[in-house]
């Protein structure tokens, strides 16, 4: 136990993981969350760990970048994955959750932790403490953002995030849809597929690229769009077939009504455990709400769709981390201050949570006079942490979990599945040497 003052700012995925890691190691933590006193432009739920863009936490299988990262996080004891296991909804080979259940479980865990004091108020100054972990997210309040900008002495970089629409299950026309997971991975009813023939696709394409987008807020305006969460209308503008190689790709699917692969196909994924709501996978958008209804209803399966929520677009901000942050997510010039979450330069739900785990774990070590742990690049967490701190990276962009970041095996294995599984197992073998 230590009596040193420790503060975590932000109750998102990174913040709750950081606080949890500190608590597990006997550190008293004050966790600040500005909701419900103040909400960002994208957040609506007062609970901690709110998911905004999607309810999917990506692939679950070990032999994948996302699955490898989750396996590593579980070794540290992830509060987010514990909640996800309970809040899980069917999603083929992915780990998807009921958002409300997920965030409620995380909130309950944090509120019931005797080592964590949760304070609901906006932080406008960086606290004077032995350890500060800034996990306020890319949509932090303007007052705090100004202080962070002063602290870092570097310009912020921003990109857009866009959330996909959600429709009610009973409004989907199943006469024009079919259930199947891509390549039959997962349960046969995990996804509802909305096929288009060539003529239907071309009509949809023309209406989409000519549809009216919503006017952006001043803080959202930017000339380019981040590739990792691209609005469907922006993707469509890159060429008539761009969507057929993206969210509307028909590969791995066979329409039982025709016996053939669709020309194009939209997948719908369960949004909640009860299966009463489905989100349009990959259809993040900034179209005006009436335009979303008009254009997306051109899918025969969605001709009578009832939209529970329309897509929205919002700002995300991240630091130019190389040269600013160390491999343990602490500042090079002020090592008692850490950043975690998307603002640190990682991209994705689990990546954000994982950065919080590593920041909290190493912050605890610092408080007890121990050296921070530098995970090797044979681990996904190590590869990510070293990427965001690699000063040789010149045109820095947020990075999610990717096998390409991890150190190669050093032997040739042609079978991709086997190769990825070997890489993941090598990582797990390494962690056996760590005293958690």
HULIN-V456471 format. One record per residue. RES is the residue in three letters. SS is DSSP state (hx for helix, st for strand, lp for the rest). PHI is phi in whole degrees, -180 to 180 (999 if undefined). OMEGA is omega as a letter, one per 40 degrees, with the letter a starting at -180 (none if undefined). Layout:
BEGIN
[[RES SS PHI OMEGA] [RES SS PHI OMEGA]]
END
This chain:
BEGIN
[[UNK lp 999 i] [UNK st -130 i] [UNK lp -99 i] [UNK lp -70 a] [UNK lp -77 a] [UNK st -130 a] [UNK st -128 i] [UNK st -118 a] [UNK st -107 i] [UNK lp 112 a] [UNK lp -104 i] [UNK lp -81 a] [UNK hx -60 a] [UNK hx -67 a] [UNK hx -64 a] [UNK hx -69 i] [UNK hx -68 i] [UNK hx -63 i] [UNK hx -62 a] [UNK hx -64 i] [UNK hx -64 i] [UNK hx -64 a] [UNK hx -62 a] [UNK hx -59 a] [UNK lp -104 i] [UNK lp 83 a] [UNK st -99 i] [UNK lp -76 a] [UNK st -126 i] [UNK st -106 a] [UNK st -107 i] [UNK st -101 i] [UNK st -136 a] [UNK lp -78 i] [UNK lp -73 e] [UNK lp -90 i] [UNK lp -61 a] [UNK lp -150 i] [UNK lp -113 i] [UNK lp -74 i] [UNK lp -62 a] [UNK lp -107 a] [UNK lp -92 a] [UNK lp -127 a] [UNK lp -99 a] [UNK lp -79 i] [UNK lp -73 i] [UNK lp -75 i] [UNK lp 63 a] [UNK lp -70 i] [UNK lp -94 a] [UNK lp -108 a] [UNK lp -78 a] [UNK lp -156 i] [UNK lp -101 i] [UNK st -95 i] [UNK st -103 i] [UNK st 71 a] [UNK st -59 a] [UNK lp -98 a] [UNK lp -67 a] [UNK lp -59 a] [UNK lp -78 i] [UNK lp -148 i] [UNK hx -61 a] [UNK hx -66 i] [UNK hx -68 i] [UNK hx -62 i] [UNK hx -63 i] [UNK hx -61 i] [UNK hx -61 i] [UNK hx -66 i] [UNK hx -62 a] [UNK hx -63 i] [UNK hx -65 i] [UNK hx -78 a] [UNK lp 89 a] [UNK lp -89 i] [UNK hx -67 i] [UNK hx -71 i] [UNK hx -73 i] [UNK hx -59 i] [UNK hx -68 a] [UNK hx -63 i] [UNK hx -62 i] [UNK hx -82 a] [UNK hx -90 a] [UNK st -63 i] [UNK st -123 a] [UNK lp -59 a] [UNK lp -155 a] [UNK lp 63 a] [UNK lp -88 a] [UNK st -101 i] [UNK st -100 i] [UNK st -120 a] [UNK st -133 i] [UNK lp -76 a] [UNK hx -59 a] [UNK hx -64 i] [UNK hx -62 a] [UNK hx -58 a] [UNK hx -70 i] [UNK hx -64 a] [UNK hx -64 i] [UNK hx -63 i] [UNK hx -60 i] [UNK hx -61 a] [UNK hx -61 a] [UNK hx -68 a] [UNK hx -65 a] [UNK lp -91 a] [UNK lp -84 a] [UNK lp -66 a] [UNK lp -89 a] [UNK st -114 i] [UNK st -103 a] [UNK st -92 i] [UNK st -118 a] [UNK st -93 i] [UNK lp -161 i] [UNK lp -77 i] [UNK lp -98 a] [UNK lp -112 i] [UNK lp -132 i] [UNK lp -77 a] [UNK lp -63 i] [UNK lp -88 a] [UNK lp -148 i] [UNK lp -66 i] [UNK st -139 i] [UNK st -126 i] [UNK st -113 a] [UNK st -93 a] [UNK lp -127 a] [UNK lp -75 i] [UNK lp 89 a] [UNK lp -70 i] [UNK lp -111 i] [UNK lp -60 a] [UNK lp -62 a] [UNK hx -61 a] [UNK hx -63 i] [UNK hx -69 i] [UNK hx -58 i] [UNK hx -63 i] [UNK hx -68 i] [UNK hx -66 i] [UNK hx -62 i] [UNK hx -64 a] [UNK hx -64 a] [UNK hx -80 a] [UNK lp 69 i] [UNK lp -129 i] [UNK lp -74 i] [UNK lp -75 i] [UNK st -115 a] [UNK st -128 i] [UNK st -147 a] [UNK st -91 i] [UNK st -114 i] [UNK st -134 a] [UNK st -102 a] [UNK st -85 i] [UNK st -69 i] [UNK st -127 i] [UNK st -121 i] [UNK st -76 a] [UNK hx -64 a] [UNK hx -75 i] [UNK hx -95 i] [UNK lp -82 i] [UNK lp -81 a] [UNK hx -72 i] [UNK hx -66 i] [UNK hx -113 i] [UNK lp -138 i] [UNK st -150 a] [UNK st -100 i] [UNK lp -175 i] [UNK lp -85 a] [UNK hx -60 a] [UNK hx 59 i] [UNK hx 60 i] [UNK lp -89 a] [UNK lp 98 i] [UNK lp -68 a] [UNK lp -70 i] [UNK lp -110 a] [UNK lp -66 a] [UNK st -125 i] [UNK st -102 a] [UNK st -103 a] [UNK st -117 a] [UNK st -80 i] [UNK st -131 i] [UNK lp -84 a] [UNK hx -61 a] [UNK hx -64 i] [UNK hx -64 i] [UNK hx -64 a] [UNK hx -65 i] [UNK hx -66 i] [UNK hx -61 a] [UNK hx -58 a] [UNK hx -63 i] [UNK hx -69 a] [UNK hx -65 a] [UNK hx -71 i] [UNK lp -105 a] [UNK lp -74 a] [UNK lp -91 i] [UNK st -88 i] [UNK lp -73 i] [UNK lp -72 a] [UNK lp -82 i] [UNK lp -67 a] [UNK hx -57 a] [UNK hx -76 a] [UNK hx -97 a] [UNK lp -73 i] [UNK lp -158 a] [UNK lp -78 a] [UNK lp -118 a] [UNK lp -132 i] [UNK lp -67 a] [UNK hx -64 a] [UNK hx -72 a] [UNK hx -144 a] [UNK lp -84 i] [UNK lp -58 a] [UNK hx -61 a] [UNK hx -69 i] [UNK hx -70 i] [UNK hx -60 a] [UNK hx -61 a] [UNK lp -67 a] [UNK lp -83 i] [UNK lp 151 a] [UNK lp -59 a] [UNK lp -100 a] [UNK lp -59 a] [UNK hx -68 a] [UNK hx -74 i] [UNK hx -107 i] [UNK lp -124 a] [UNK lp -65 i] [UNK lp -101 a] [UNK lp -66 a] [UNK lp -94 a] [UNK lp -63 i] [UNK lp 78 a] [UNK lp -129 i] [UNK lp -134 i] [UNK st -75 a] [UNK lp -64 a] [UNK lp -77 i] [UNK lp -115 a] [UNK lp 78 a] [UNK st -128 i] [UNK lp -71 i] [UNK lp -64 i] [UNK lp -67 i] [UNK st -149 a] [UNK st -151 i] [UNK st -101 i] [UNK st -99 i] [UNK st -111 a] [UNK st -119 i] [UNK st -56 i] [UNK lp -94 a] [UNK lp -139 a] [UNK lp -61 a] [UNK lp -74 i] [UNK lp 69 i] [UNK lp -89 a] [UNK st -134 i] [UNK st -132 i] [UNK st -102 a] [UNK st -84 a] [UNK st -63 i] [UNK st 79 a] [UNK st -102 i] [UNK st -58 a] [UNK lp -157 i] [UNK lp -120 i] [UNK st -67 i] [UNK lp -60 a] [UNK hx -55 i] [UNK hx -61 i] [UNK hx -69 i] [UNK hx -59 i] [UNK hx -60 a] [UNK hx -66 a] [UNK hx -76 a] [UNK hx -71 i] [UNK lp -75 i] [UNK lp -71 i] [UNK lp -67 i] [UNK hx -51 a] [UNK hx -71 a] [UNK hx -113 a] [UNK lp -62 i] [UNK lp -117 a] [UNK lp -63 i] [UNK lp -101 a] [UNK st -87 i] [UNK st -75 i] [UNK st -147 i] [UNK lp -91 i] [UNK lp -67 i] [UNK st -135 a] [UNK st -128 a] [UNK st -147 a] [UNK st -80 i] [UNK st -126 a] [UNK st -131 i] [UNK st -142 i] [UNK lp -84 i] [UNK lp -79 a] [UNK lp -68 i] [UNK lp -57 a] [UNK lp 88 i] [UNK lp -114 a] [UNK st -113 i] [UNK lp -89 a] [UNK lp -64 i] [UNK lp -96 i] [UNK lp 74 i] [UNK st -89 i] [UNK st -73 i] [UNK lp -64 a] [UNK lp -88 i] [UNK lp -135 a] [UNK lp -66 i] [UNK lp -84 i] [UNK st -109 a] [UNK st -117 i] [UNK st -119 i] [UNK lp -147 a] [UNK lp 96 a] [UNK hx -62 i] [UNK hx -63 a] [UNK hx -79 i] [UNK lp 109 i] [UNK st -95 a] [UNK lp -128 i] [UNK lp 121 a] [UNK hx -57 a] [UNK hx -70 i] [UNK hx -64 i] [UNK hx -63 i] [UNK hx -60 a] [UNK hx -63 i] [UNK hx -64 i] [UNK hx -65 i] [UNK hx -60 a] [UNK hx -68 i] [UNK hx -64 i] [UNK hx -66 i] [UNK hx -61 a] [UNK hx -75 i] [UNK hx -63 i] [UNK hx -63 i] [UNK hx -61 i] [UNK hx -61 a] [UNK hx -62 i] [UNK lp -97 i] [UNK lp 76 a] [UNK lp -102 i] [UNK lp -72 i] [UNK lp -66 i] [UNK lp -87 i] [UNK lp -106 a] [UNK lp -70 a] [UNK lp -73 a] [UNK lp -76 i] [UNK lp -80 i] [UNK lp -104 i] [UNK hx -70 i] [UNK hx -64 i] [UNK hx -66 i] [UNK hx -63 i] [UNK hx -66 a] [UNK hx -66 i] [UNK hx -77 i] [UNK hx -66 a] [UNK hx -71 a] [UNK lp -110 a] [UNK lp -84 a] [UNK lp -69 i] [UNK lp -78 i] [UNK lp -75 a] [UNK lp -92 i] [UNK lp -99 a] [UNK lp -72 i] [UNK lp -135 i] [UNK lp -54 a] [UNK st -130 i] [UNK lp -98 i] [UNK lp -60 a] [UNK lp -152 a] [UNK hx -58 a] [UNK hx -62 i] [UNK hx -78 a] [UNK lp -83 i] [UNK lp -60 a] [UNK lp -60 a] [UNK lp -68 a] [UNK lp 91 i] [UNK lp -143 a] [UNK lp -88 i] [UNK lp -127 a] [UNK lp -68 a] [UNK lp -70 a] [UNK hx -61 a] [UNK hx -60 i] [UNK hx -63 a] [UNK hx -62 a] [UNK hx -63 i] [UNK hx -65 i] [UNK hx -65 i] [UNK hx -62 a] [UNK hx -65 a] [UNK hx -67 i] [UNK hx -60 i] [UNK hx -63 a] [UNK hx -64 i] [UNK hx -64 i] [UNK hx -62 a] [UNK hx -64 i] [UNK lp -64 a] [UNK lp -87 a] [UNK lp -99 i] [UNK lp -90 a] [UNK lp -78 none]]
END
